Structures are given as structure tokens and as C-alpha cells.
Amino acid sequence: MSTKESAVTWIGKPIVDPVIRPHHIAKAMDVTVETVHRWRKARPSKLPPCDVVLSRETMGWRRSTLVAAGIDIPLPGEKEPVGIPQAA
């Protein structure tokens, strides 16, 4: 098991593609959560559409979705390879 896989676990099993919520993006990019919400609602959007719905008010992205869009949010214990969203 690699360091990246062991960094985040759920019931003792590694999570390879964790859910990233707006506050994770805000912290990684040193912006406010409101800024992340504006990026998500902008037309054209600076973030991909949310692909995980946890509740009526809680949405997020799989890490692989953000990486495919050029936004690399680090897992806990990783360095900070973060891409800044660009207008499409």
C-alpha cells in the first residue's frame, strides 16, 4: 500500500478516490468557501459539475474529477500540487 492510499482511510480500508468538498478546495487554494461557490456557479464554470451529492445541501467532487479538470487537491500528508481554476 502506497503512502497516498494509506493517508485517508475509512473503516481501516484505504480510500483511493475521496470526496472533495468546497471547504477542502478553499483551504488548499487559500480562498474563502464563498469564492469556491462563485467559481462553481460562474458561467462558464471554473469548476466541473459536482458529481457527488451527499445530501440536499452537501455536494462535492471525486478527486479524480478535479484532477481531470486540472485541479489537484492534495490528500492529507501530501505536498500542495494545486492548479488554479481557469475559465473554460
C-alpha positions, 0 to 999 in steps of 0.5 A: 500500500502506497503512502497516498492510499494509506493517508485517508482511510475509512473503516481501516480500508484505504480510500483511493478516490475521496470526496472533495468538498468546497471547504477542502478546495478553499483551504488548499487554494487559500480562498474563502468557501464563498469564492469556491461557490462563485467559481462553481456557479460562474458561467462558464464554470471554473469548476466541473459539475459536482458529481457527488451529492451527499445530501440536499445541501452537501455536494462535492467532487471525486478527486479524480474529477478535479484532477481531470479538470486540472485541479489537484487537491492534495490528500492529507500528508501530501505536498500542495500540487494545486492548479488554479481554476481557469475559465473554460 
